[in-house]
């Protein structure tokens, strides 16, 4: 470097300029650099620039290091925070200084503190953000349109969006507003006319917003070369203004339509100014010179003193004017009125006027009197009704109940008030009622009726027919529900008793049908057989043949006796069961049966697996249970598979208030598709076994059902059979 000339040039430079060697050590610098960036201005030469500027931004450090590789760098501005919390913006330009061989031997660095400019720009941007005001400029010579960032934000376009003149016009709402802005731009270009107007634009998201657009032309030699202006989002303010105008218009229409009287009392002058409705309401002539005096004359004498006192209290600033009173028209008719008023103060805080409104509530008063009479009538009916009645809120809580409903459920009114209808509804009936209740809340129905059960305070079940009707307020909104509850417990009990008798009758009829079938078929067969044998015996002379017929006759008699015994067993099952039922231990009975047929189980090499809880007791006729289980044991052995040893699995499980017994074997199985419908019929057999008579399962089913139980079968041919028996828990 030519240090002397260079040093002089650098020191006198108006810019903050520094010359560095390739170790970033200061060779020389301008006085402006020292003044703006050096924290200790003395003896700077030879010091590293990072030490001279102790709070050097990281970006500048990296830029200096990169420039040493031979790269010239320019930065438009970098923001960094000083240790004391203040913010500083610096932009820089770094130029490499090369030696004769082209290698970097140093750097020329120009720094500029642009904090003030940046702060002014930030303040300007913040002002734009607060006022939501952007700027724009149309260059007619270049045919370009410029939008400021806020203008882009208002239009809801990206930061890199490049607007066009035609595109900018198309943002305005099609029709009136687009035509208007087109005319304004044209007038500005042709005549140089400025504009300031309110318009509607449609943003890129389809949102309509109000904007205030201002524009003015720049003329050169009478020709417009540029149009610039501002663009402000006034949507919220404009909509409030429009809403106010709309409300004011509605108020005007409402006061005229509803005949509301509006008045303004000037206290100092003791003068009232009012709208036309006040004149017609009180039947006061329109040309009256003293409206306040005429108004007071129209107030009923019995109410006048009170109204004057209330008005004076408002004038004194004690309370707003709020009074109901009677008026007397010139023809003597009495009208009912209500008046509201509020005191108005001047800048000194003194009450100077009262502004108020009057309503004629004569018709409303008449309606209220009718409503009160109807309410009294309803309450009388509600209280003394023989049917339970209740008012229920939208959360299902009791608002009011009558004495009858308290009697039905066994609670006092105070006790019911602490519950909801859900709390006393029988659990199994709750969902059905809640669905209908929700449909009323959703407006899908106005009423419903259903039969349901409730739980009485004592715990017993109450059967009832419930009618629920929606009640709505004056606005048609659902306010509460009216419920009528009719206790049908006695009727339901009688119905159950009747159904029970009908069921008994049906069972007896079924038994009679079985008897009829046996008598008509089996006994007739026995009778015909014995008659024929007797006839043959009388006609036969051969002694040997006669002896053979006598033996046949004896066999027929034995068969008849067996049939009669079967019928007797069936009758016994139907008539004796419920009287002899008691609780017995299921496992104990099973162990007794296995002991009694131990020899048979051993003979058949049968294996049994019993998984029955010691705690499982069943309510049965003990003899019936032994007969049922013994029949299942012997059937499993009788109809065992010839190809495998018998295996019996007996288990039990608790199901509510019942015990389920599963009796499973691996025998021949039953074809349920063929025989399922007649499985428990009398004299029905499903296997060619010499001992099969078709009476065991018939009696088993009758015995189980006589003890209020049930039996079902699951079976697969050549796999096995499972009997599922349900009995009451003991």
C-alpha positions in Angstrom: 0.0 0.0 0.0 1.0 3.6 -0.6 0.4 4.5 3.0 1.0 8.3 3.0 -1.4 9.3 0.2 -3.9 6.6 1.2 -3.8 7.7 4.9 -4.5 11.3 4.0 -7.4 10.4 1.7 -8.9 8.0 4.3 -8.7 10.3 7.3 -10.4 13.2 5.4 -13.2 11.0 4.1 -16.7 12.0 5.2 -17.6 8.3 5.4 -16.8 6.0 8.3 -14.0 4.3 6.4 -11.3 1.9 7.7 -8.3 0.2 5.9 -7.5 -3.3 7.3 -4.7 -5.7 6.7 -5.3 -9.4 6.1 -5.4 -10.1 9.8 -8.2 -7.5 10.2 -5.9 -5.1 11.9 -6.5 -1.4 11.4 -4.0 0.3 9.1 -5.8 3.6 9.0 -9.3 5.0 9.3 -11.3 8.2 8.7 -12.1 10.6 11.5 -15.7 9.9 10.8 -15.1 6.2 11.6 -13.4 7.1 14.9 -16.2 9.4 15.9 -19.0 7.0 15.1 -17.7 3.5 15.9 -14.5 3.6 18.0 -15.2 3.3 21.7 -11.5 4.2 22.6 -10.3 6.6 19.9 -6.6 6.6 20.8 -3.8 4.4 19.4 -6.1 2.4 17.1 -3.6 1.5 14.4 -2.6 -2.2 14.6 -5.6 -3.2 16.6 -8.1 -5.7 15.4 -11.3 -4.1 14.2 -13.3 -6.5 16.3 -11.6 -5.1 19.4 -12.2 -1.5 18.2 -15.9 -2.2 17.8 -16.4 -4.5 20.8 -20.1 -5.2 20.0 -19.6 -6.1 16.4 -22.6 -7.8 14.8 -22.1 -11.4 14.0 -23.1 -10.8 10.4 -20.4 -8.2 10.0 -17.7 -10.5 11.5 -18.7 -13.3 9.1 -18.7 -10.8 6.2 -15.1 -9.6 7.1 -13.8 -13.2 7.2 -15.5 -14.0 3.9 -14.1 -10.9 2.2 -10.5 -12.0 3.1 -11.1 -14.9 0.6 -11.4 -12.3 -2.2 -15.1 -11.5 -2.2 -16.5 -7.9 -2.2 -19.7 -7.6 -0.1 -22.4 -5.1 0.4 -25.1 -5.2 3.1 -28.1 -3.0 3.0 -28.5 -3.0 6.8 -28.3 -5.3 9.8 -30.0 -4.8 13.1 -28.4 -5.7 16.4 -29.0 -5.0 20.1 -26.3 -3.4 22.3 -25.6 -4.7 25.8 -27.4 -1.7 27.2 -30.6 -2.8 25.4 -30.5 -0.1 22.7 -30.9 -1.1 19.0 -28.5 -0.1 16.3 -28.7 -0.6 12.5 -25.5 -0.7 10.4 -25.0 -1.2 6.7 -21.6 -1.8 5.2 -19.5 -2.1 2.0 -16.3 -4.3 2.0 -13.8 -4.0 -0.8 -10.8 -6.3 -1.1 -7.3 -4.7 -1.6 -5.1 -7.0 -3.7 -1.3 -7.1 -4.0 0.6 -7.4 -7.3 0.0 -11.1 -7.5 -3.8 -10.7 -7.1 -3.9 -12.0 -3.5 -5.9 -10.2 -0.8 -3.6 -8.1 1.3 -6.2 -6.1 3.1 -9.8 -4.7 3.1 -11.4 -1.4 2.7 -14.5 -1.2 4.9 -17.1 1.5 4.8 -19.7 1.5 7.7 -22.8 3.6 8.0 -25.0 3.9 11.0 -28.6 4.0 9.6 -30.4 3.6 13.0 -32.1 7.0 12.7 -33.5 6.3 9.2 -34.6 2.8 10.2 -36.3 4.2 13.3 -38.2 6.7 11.2 -39.2 4.0 8.8 -40.4 1.8 11.7 -42.4 4.6 13.1 -43.9 5.3 9.7 -44.8 1.6 9.3 -46.3 1.5 12.8 -48.4 4.6 12.0 -49.5 2.8 8.8 -50.4 -0.3 10.8 -52.3 1.6 13.4 -54.3 3.7 10.9 -54.2 0.9 8.3 -53.2 3.4 5.7 -51.1 2.5 2.7 -49.9 4.5 -0.3 -49.8 3.9 -4.0 -48.5 5.5 -7.2 -49.3 5.1 -10.8 -46.4 6.0 -13.3 -48.2 6.7 -16.5 -45.0 7.0 -18.5 -43.8 3.6 -17.4 -47.4 2.2 -17.2 -46.6 0.8 -13.7 -48.4 0.7 -10.4 -46.6 0.7 -7.0 -48.3 -0.5 -3.7 -46.8 0.1 -0.3 -46.7 -2.9 2.1 -49.9 -1.8 3.9 -51.7 -1.5 0.6 -50.8 -5.1 -0.1 -52.0 -6.1 3.4 -55.4 -4.4 2.9 -55.8 -6.2 -0.5 -54.6 -9.5 1.2 -52.0 -10.2 -1.4 -48.5 -11.6 -0.9 -45.5 -9.3 -0.2 -44.0 -10.1 -3.6 -47.3 -9.4 -5.5 -46.7 -7.0 -8.4 -49.9 -5.0 -9.1 -50.9 -3.7 -12.5 -53.1 -0.7 -13.3 -55.9 -2.9 -14.8 -55.6 -5.4 -12.0 -55.8 -2.7 -9.3 -59.1 -1.4 -10.8 -60.5 -5.0 -10.8 -60.1 -5.2 -7.0 -63.0 -2.7 -6.6 -66.4 -4.3 -6.3 -68.0 -4.9 -9.6 -70.7 -2.5 -10.7 -71.1 0.9 -9.0 -67.8 1.0 -7.2 -65.6 -0.2 -10.1 -67.3 2.2 -12.5 -66.8 5.0 -10.0 -63.0 4.5 -9.5 -62.6 4.2 -13.2 -64.3 7.6 -13.7 -62.2 9.2 -10.9 -58.9 7.9 -12.4 -60.0 9.1 -15.9 -60.9 12.6 -14.5 -57.5 12.8 -12.8 -55.7 11.9 -16.0 -57.7 14.1 -18.3 -58.5 17.1 -16.1 -56.1 16.7 -13.2 -59.0 16.5 -10.7 -58.1 15.0 -7.2 -60.5 12.7 -5.4 -61.2 11.6 -1.8 -64.0 9.0 -1.6 -65.2 5.8 0.1 -65.5 2.6 -1.9 -65.8 -1.2 -1.5 -63.0 -3.5 -2.6 -63.0 -7.3 -2.8 -59.8 -8.9 -1.4 -58.1 -12.0 -2.8 -59.9 -14.1 -0.2 -63.3 -12.8 -1.4 -63.8 -10.5 1.6 -65.6 -7.2 1.0 -64.2 -4.2 2.9 -64.7 -0.4 2.9 -61.7 1.8 2.0 -61.0 5.5 1.7 -59.1 6.2 -1.4 -57.4 9.6 -2.1 -55.6 10.5 -5.2 -54.1 13.5 -6.9 -52.3 14.1 -10.2 -48.8 15.3 -11.0 -48.8 17.5 -14.1 -45.9 18.4 -16.4 -46.6 21.0 -19.0 -50.3 20.4 -18.4 -50.0 16.6 -19.0 -50.6 14.1 -16.2 -47.5 11.9 -15.8 -48.2 10.4 -12.4 -51.1 9.8 -9.9 -50.3 9.1 -6.3 -52.4 8.8 -3.1 -53.3 7.0 0.0 -55.4 3.9 0.6 -57.0 3.5 4.1 -59.0 0.5 5.6 -62.1 2.1 7.1 -64.2 -1.1 7.1 -64.8 -1.2 10.8 -65.6 2.5 11.1 -67.8 2.5 8.0 -69.8 -0.5 9.2 -70.3 1.1 12.6 -71.5 4.3 10.8 -73.8 2.4 8.5 -75.1 0.4 11.5 -75.8 3.6 13.3 -77.7 5.1 10.4 -79.6 1.8 10.0 -80.4 1.8 13.8 -81.4 5.5 13.7 -83.7 4.8 10.7 -85.2 1.8 12.5 -85.7 3.8 15.7 -87.5 6.4 13.6 -89.7 3.8 12.0 -90.2 2.0 15.4 -91.3 5.1 17.2 -93.7 6.0 14.5 -95.1 2.5 14.1 -95.3 1.8 17.9 -96.4 5.3 18.6 -93.7 6.0 21.1 -93.7 9.6 22.4 -90.2 11.2 22.5 -89.8 14.4 24.6 -87.1 16.8 25.6 -87.6 19.0 28.7 -85.4 22.2 28.8 -85.1 22.8 32.6 -84.0 26.4 32.4 -86.7 27.5 30.0 -89.3 25.0 31.4 -90.2 24.1 27.9 -90.9 20.6 26.4 -90.2 19.7 22.8 -91.7 16.4 21.5 -92.6 14.4 18.5 -96.1 14.1 17.0 -96.8 10.9 18.9 -96.9 12.8 22.3 -99.7 15.0 21.0 -101.8 12.1 19.7 -101.1 10.0 22.8 -102.5 12.6 25.2 -104.9 14.1 22.7 -103.2 17.5 23.0 -103.8 20.1 20.2 -100.8 20.5 17.9 -101.0 24.3 18.4 -100.7 24.2 22.2 -98.4 26.9 23.4 -97.4 25.2 26.7 -97.0 21.5 26.1 -95.6 20.8 29.6 -98.7 22.4 31.2 -101.0 20.4 28.9 -99.1 17.2 29.6 -99.6 17.6 33.4 -103.3 18.4 32.9 -103.7 15.0 31.2 -102.2 13.0 34.2 -104.8 11.4 36.4 -105.3 13.5 39.5 -104.5 10.6 41.8 -101.1 10.0 40.1 -100.2 13.7 39.4 -98.3 14.4 42.7 -96.3 11.2 42.5 -95.3 11.9 38.8 -94.2 15.4 39.7 -92.1 14.2 42.6 -90.4 11.6 40.4 -89.7 14.1 37.7 -88.2 16.6 40.2 -86.0 13.8 41.6 -84.6 13.3 38.1 -84.0 17.0 37.6 -82.2 17.1 41.0 -79.9 14.3 39.7 -81.1 11.8 42.3 -82.4 9.0 40.0 -83.6 8.5 36.4 -87.2 9.2 35.6 -89.2 5.9 35.6 -92.9 6.1 36.2 -96.1 4.3 35.5 -99.3 6.3 35.7 -102.8 6.8 34.4 -103.8 9.5 31.9 -107.3 11.1 31.3 -108.2 12.1 27.8 -110.6 14.9 27.2 -113.5 12.4 26.5 -112.9 10.9 30.0 -111.2 7.7 28.8 -108.6 6.3 31.2 -105.3 5.2 29.6 -102.3 3.6 31.2 -98.8 5.1 30.4 -95.2 4.4 31.2 -92.5 7.1 31.0 -88.7 6.9 31.1 -86.3 9.8 31.2 -82.6 10.6 31.8 -80.9 13.8 33.0 -78.5 15.5 30.6 -75.5 17.6 31.8 -73.6 20.5 30.2 -69.8 20.8 30.1 -69.9 22.1 33.7 -71.6 19.1 35.0 -74.9 20.9 35.5 -78.2 19.2 34.7 -79.8 21.2 31.9 -82.4 18.9 30.4 -84.3 15.6 30.7 -84.8 13.5 27.6 -87.3 10.7 27.7 -90.0 8.6 26.0 -93.6 7.6 26.7 -95.6 4.5 25.8 -99.3 3.9 25.9 -99.6 0.5 27.7 -103.4 0.4 28.0 -103.7 -2.7 25.8 -100.7 -4.3 27.5 -102.3 -3.6 30.9 -105.5 -5.3 29.8 -103.5 -8.3 28.5 -101.6 -8.5 31.8 -104.9 -8.6 33.7 -106.2 -11.4 31.5 -102.9 -13.2 31.8 -103.0 -13.0 35.6 -106.5 -14.4 35.6 -105.4 -17.3 33.3 -102.3 -17.9 35.5 -104.5 -18.1 38.6 -106.8 -20.5 36.8 -103.8 -22.7 35.7 -102.2 -22.7 39.2 -105.6 -23.7 40.7 -105.9 -26.6 38.2 -102.2 -27.5 38.6 -102.4 -27.6 42.4 -105.6 -29.6 42.7 -105.3 -31.9 39.7 -105.8 -35.6 40.4 -103.1 -36.3 37.9 -99.5 -35.6 38.8 -98.3 -32.4 37.2 -94.8 -30.7 37.2 -93.0 -27.9 35.5 -89.5 -28.9 34.4 -86.6 -26.6 33.3 -84.4 -27.3 30.3 -81.8 -29.1 32.5 -84.5 -31.6 33.7 -84.8 -30.1 37.2 -88.2 -29.7 38.9 -89.4 -26.0 38.8 -92.7 -26.8 40.5 -94.7 -30.0 41.4 -98.2 -30.6 42.7 -99.3 -32.7 45.6 -100.4 -35.6 43.5 -97.0 -36.1 41.9 -95.4 -36.1 45.4 -97.9 -38.9 46.4 -97.1 -40.9 43.3 -93.3 -40.9 43.9 -93.4 -40.8 47.8 -91.3 -37.6 48.1 -92.1 -34.2 49.6 -91.9 -31.1 47.4 -88.7 -30.1 49.2 -87.2 -33.6 48.5 -88.1 -33.6 44.8 -86.6 -30.1 44.4 -83.2 -31.6 45.2 -83.6 -34.2 42.3 -84.2 -34.3 38.6 -86.6 -36.6 36.7 -83.5 -38.6 35.7 -82.7 -39.4 39.3 -86.1 -41.2 39.9 -86.5 -42.8 36.5 -86.0 -46.6 36.4 -82.5 -47.1 34.9 -83.7 -49.3 32.0 -86.2 -46.6 30.9 -83.9 -43.6 31.1 -82.4 -43.6 27.6 -85.8 -43.8 25.9 -87.0 -40.7 27.8 -83.8 -38.8 27.3 -84.0 -39.2 23.5 -87.5 -37.8 23.4 -86.5 -35.0 25.9 -83.6 -34.0 23.6 -85.8 -34.0 20.6 -88.0 -31.3 22.3 -84.9 -29.3 23.2 -83.7 -29.5 19.6 -87.1 -28.3 18.3 -87.9 -31.6 16.5 -91.1 -32.1 18.4 -93.5 -30.2 20.7 -94.7 -33.0 22.9 -94.5 -36.8 23.5 -96.2 -39.5 25.4 -94.7 -42.8 26.7 -95.2 -45.5 29.3 -92.3 -45.7 31.7 -91.2 -46.8 35.1 -90.0 -44.7 38.1 -88.4 -45.7 41.4 -90.6 -44.9 44.4 -88.8 -43.4 47.5 -89.4 -46.9 49.1 -87.6 -48.6 46.2 -90.6 -50.1 44.6 -91.4 -49.6 40.9 -94.0 -47.1 39.8 -95.6 -47.6 36.4 -96.9 -44.4 34.7 -98.1 -42.9 31.5 -96.2 -39.5 31.0 -97.3 -36.6 28.7 -94.6 -33.9 28.2 -95.4 -30.7 26.4 -93.1 -27.8 25.4 -93.8 -24.3 26.8 -92.5 -21.3 24.9 -91.9 -17.7 25.9 -93.2 -14.6 24.1 -90.4 -14.9 21.6 -91.2 -18.5 20.7 -88.2 -19.8 22.5 -88.5 -23.0 24.6 -88.6 -21.9 28.2 -89.7 -25.0 30.2 -91.7 -28.3 29.9 -95.1 -29.3 31.4 -95.3 -32.9 32.5 -98.4 -34.9 33.4 -97.9 -38.2 35.2 -100.7 -40.7 35.5 -99.9 -43.6 38.0 -100.8 -46.9 36.2 -99.1 -49.2 38.8 -102.4 -50.8 39.9 -103.5 -51.3 36.3 -100.1 -52.7 35.4 -100.2 -55.1 38.4 -103.6 -56.3 37.4 -102.4 -56.7 33.8 -99.4 -58.7 35.0 -101.7 -60.9 37.1 -104.0 -61.4 34.2 -101.0 -62.2 31.9 -99.8 -64.7 34.5 -103.2 -66.4 34.6 -103.2 -66.4 30.8 -99.8 -68.0 30.8 -100.9 -70.6 33.3 -103.9 -71.2 31.1 -101.8 -71.5 28.1 -99.4 -74.0 29.8 -102.4 -76.0 31.0 -103.9 -75.9 27.5 -100.5 -77.1 26.1 -100.6 -79.9 28.6 -104.1 -80.8 27.6 -103.0 -80.9 24.0 -100.2 -83.3 24.9 -102.7 -85.4 26.7 -105.2 -85.3 23.9 -102.4 -86.3 21.5 -101.3 -89.2 23.7 -104.9 -90.3 24.3 -105.9 -90.1 20.7 -102.8 -91.8 19.4 -100.9 -93.8 22.1 -103.8 -95.0 24.2 -105.9 -95.7 21.2 -103.1 -97.8 19.8 -102.8 -99.7 23.1 -106.6 -100.2 23.2 -106.7 -101.5 19.6 -103.8 -103.8 20.1 -105.3 -105.3 23.3 -108.7 -105.7 21.7 -107.2 -107.5 18.7 -105.1 -109.8 21.0 -108.2 -110.5 23.1 -110.2 -111.4 20.0 -107.4 -113.6 18.7 -107.1 -115.3 22.1 -110.8 -116.1 22.2 -110.7 -117.5 18.7 -107.5 -119.5 19.1 -107.7 -123.2 20.0 -104.0 -124.0 19.9 -102.7 -123.9 23.5 -99.2 -123.0 22.6 -100.4 -120.1 20.4 -102.8 -119.0 23.1 -99.9 -118.8 25.6 -97.9 -116.7 23.2 -100.9 -114.3 22.8 -101.3 -114.1 26.6 -97.6 -113.1 26.8 -98.2 -110.5 24.1 -101.2 -109.2 26.0 -99.1 -108.9 29.2 -96.5 -106.9 27.3 -99.2 -104.6 25.9 -100.6 -104.1 29.4 -97.1 -103.1 30.7 -96.6 -100.7 27.8 -100.0 -99.1 28.6 -98.9 -98.8 32.3 -95.7 -97.1 31.3 -97.5 -94.6 29.1 -99.9 -93.7 31.9 -96.9 -93.3 34.3 -95.3 -90.8 31.8 -98.5 -88.8 31.8 -98.6 -88.8 35.5 -95.0 -87.5 35.6 -95.9 -84.6 33.3 -98.9 -83.7 35.5 -96.7 -83.8 38.6 -94.2 -81.4 37.0 -96.9 -78.8 36.1 -98.6 -78.8 39.5 -96.1 -79.4 42.3 -93.1 -77.3 41.4 -93.4 -73.7 42.8 -94.7 -75.0 46.2 -91.5 -77.0 46.9 -88.7 -74.7 45.6 -85.8 -73.9 47.9 -82.1 -72.9 47.6 -79.6 -75.7 47.1 -75.9 -75.8 46.4 -75.3 -76.7 42.7 -71.9 -78.3 43.3 -73.2 -80.4 46.1 -76.0 -81.9 43.9 -73.5 -82.6 41.1 -71.2 -84.5 43.5 -74.1 -86.5 44.8 -75.1 -87.5 41.2 -71.6 -88.5 40.2 -71.3 -90.7 43.3 -74.6 -92.4 42.4 -73.5 -93.3 38.9 -69.9 -93.8 39.6 -70.0 -97.4 38.4 -71.7 -96.4 35.1 -69.0 -93.6 34.5 -66.3 -96.2 35.3 -67.8 -98.8 33.0 -67.9 -96.3 30.1 -64.4 -94.9 30.8 -66.1 -91.4 31.0 -64.2 -88.4 32.2 -65.9 -85.4 33.9 -64.6 -81.9 34.4 -66.6 -79.8 36.8 -66.0 -76.1 37.0 -68.7 -74.9 39.3 -68.3 -72.3 42.1 -68.9 -73.4 45.7 -70.9 -70.2 46.1 -73.4 -70.9 43.3 -76.8 -71.8 44.8 -80.0 -72.2 42.8 -83.7 -71.9 43.8 -85.2 -75.2 42.6 -87.2 -78.3 43.6 -84.3 -80.5 44.6 -85.8 -83.7 43.2 -86.3 -81.9 39.8 -82.7 -80.7 39.7 -81.4 -84.2 40.4 -83.7 -85.6 37.7 -82.6 -82.9 35.2 -78.9 -83.4 35.8 -79.1 -87.2 36.0 -81.0 -87.3 32.7 -78.2 -85.1 31.1 -75.5 -87.4 32.5 -77.2 -90.7 31.3 -78.1 -89.2 27.9 -74.4 -88.2 27.4 -73.4 -91.8 28.1 -76.3 -93.3 26.2 -75.5 -91.3 23.0 -71.8 -91.4 23.3 -69.6 -91.7 20.1 -68.3 -95.2 19.4 -65.0 -93.7 18.3 -63.9 -91.8 21.4 -64.2 -92.0 25.2 -66.9 -89.8 26.7 -65.9 -86.4 28.1 -68.3 -84.3 30.1 -67.7 -80.6 31.0 -70.0 -79.0 33.5 -69.5 -75.2 34.4 -71.5 -72.4 35.9 -71.5 -68.6 35.9 -73.6 -65.8 37.4 -75.7 -63.7 35.1 -77.5 -61.0 37.0 -80.0 -62.7 39.4 -79.6 -66.1 37.6 -77.1 -69.0 37.4 -76.2 -70.3 33.9 -75.2 -74.0 33.8 -73.4 -75.3 30.8 -73.5 -79.1 30.3 -71.2 -80.2 27.4 -70.4 -83.6 25.9 -68.4 -85.0 22.9 -71.1 -87.5 21.8 -73.0 -88.1 18.6 -74.6 -84.7 18.5 -78.0 -83.7 17.1 -78.8 -82.4 13.7 -80.6 -79.2 14.8 -81.6 -78.2 11.3 -83.7 -81.3 11.1 -84.8 -81.8 14.7 -84.4 -78.4 16.4 -88.1 -77.5 16.3 -89.2 -80.8 17.9 -86.2 -81.4 20.2 -88.2 -81.2 23.4 -91.3 -82.8 22.1 -92.9 -85.8 23.8 -91.8 -89.2 22.3 -89.3 -87.5 20.0 -86.1 -89.5 19.4 -83.1 -88.6 17.2 -80.9 -91.7 17.4 -81.6 -95.4 16.8 -81.0 -96.5 20.3 -82.9 -99.4 21.9 -83.5 -97.4 25.1 -84.6 -94.1 23.5 -88.2 -93.3 24.3 -88.4 -89.6 23.7 -89.8 -88.7 27.2 -86.6 -87.6 29.0 -85.9 -84.2 27.4 -89.7 -83.4 27.3 -89.9 -83.9 31.1 -86.6 -82.1 31.7 -87.8 -79.0 29.8 -91.1 -79.0 31.7 -89.3 -79.4 35.0 -87.0 -76.4 34.3 -89.7 -74.1 33.1 -91.9 -75.0 36.1 -89.1 -73.6 38.2 -89.1 -70.3 36.2 -86.0 -71.4 34.3 -85.1 -72.0 30.6 -83.1 -74.5 28.5 -81.5 -74.1 25.1 -79.2 -76.4 23.0 -76.2 -76.0 20.8 -75.1 -79.1 18.9 -73.0 -80.3 16.0 -73.3 -83.8 14.6 -70.4 -86.1 15.6 -68.8 -83.2 17.6 -71.0 -83.0 20.7 -73.9 -81.2 22.4 -74.1 -78.3 24.9 -77.2 -77.7 27.1 -77.5 -74.2 28.5 -79.7 -74.1 31.6 -80.7 -70.9 33.4 -82.1 -71.1 36.9 -82.9 -68.5 39.6 -80.1 -67.7 42.0 -80.7 -69.2 45.4 
